[in-house]
Amino acid sequence: MCSISIRSFSQAVQQLTAYFSAYSQVPKIRELTQAISRIQADLRRQIQVEFENHLNLKGELVGNGAVLADACSVVNVMDQDFKVQTIQNYCDRLLRGYHESFSGSDVCAALTRLAYDAIGDSL
């Protein structure tokens, strides 16, 4: 994945989509908007696969870190909901071991709250 070209492309598509949103009743614009939505959904799936393939169950890096860095730079230009979802998935992966060790305890709940508070602060 070449993050620079995907990131640039994604930003350009977002700007064009916003510009043409007033013309959504035009059949060709509607068709292109639907195609863009399908491509973005596919890109989201591919990024999720990259995270699954390059992070073990503890959230530790396995394999090529550059690929994951590229995926992260693409996530940064995608919609806010996907960015939050990706960060939450990563935190869940990091905390999985704690959940297994401290299941049902107050420590586990506190760690989960801390992770989600950190997500909110970073955005």
Residue pairs with C-beta under 8 A, 6 or more apart in sequence:
1 46
1 50
1 67
1 70
1 71
1 74
2 70
3 69
3 70
3 71
3 73
3 74
4 73
6 43
6 70
6 74
7 73
7 74
7 76
7 77
10 40
10 43
10 74
10 77
10 78
11 77
13 36
13 40
14 77
17 33
17 36
20 29
20 32
20 33
23 29
24 30
24 33
40 78
43 74
43 78
44 78
44 82
47 71
47 74
47 75
47 86
48 86
48 89
50 67
50 68
50 71
51 68
51 71
51 86
51 89
51 90
53 63
54 61
54 62
54 63
54 64
54 65
54 67
54 68
54 71
55 61
55 62
55 68
55 90
55 93
56 62
57 93
57 96
57 97
58 93
58 94
58 96
58 97
59 90
59 93
59 94
59 96
61 68
75 82
75 83
75 86
76 83
80 123
83 123
84 119
84 123
87 119
87 122
87 123
88 116
88 119
91 115
91 116
91 118
91 119
94 115
95 108
95 111
95 112
95 115
98 107
98 108
98 111
99 108
99 112
101 108
102 108
102 111
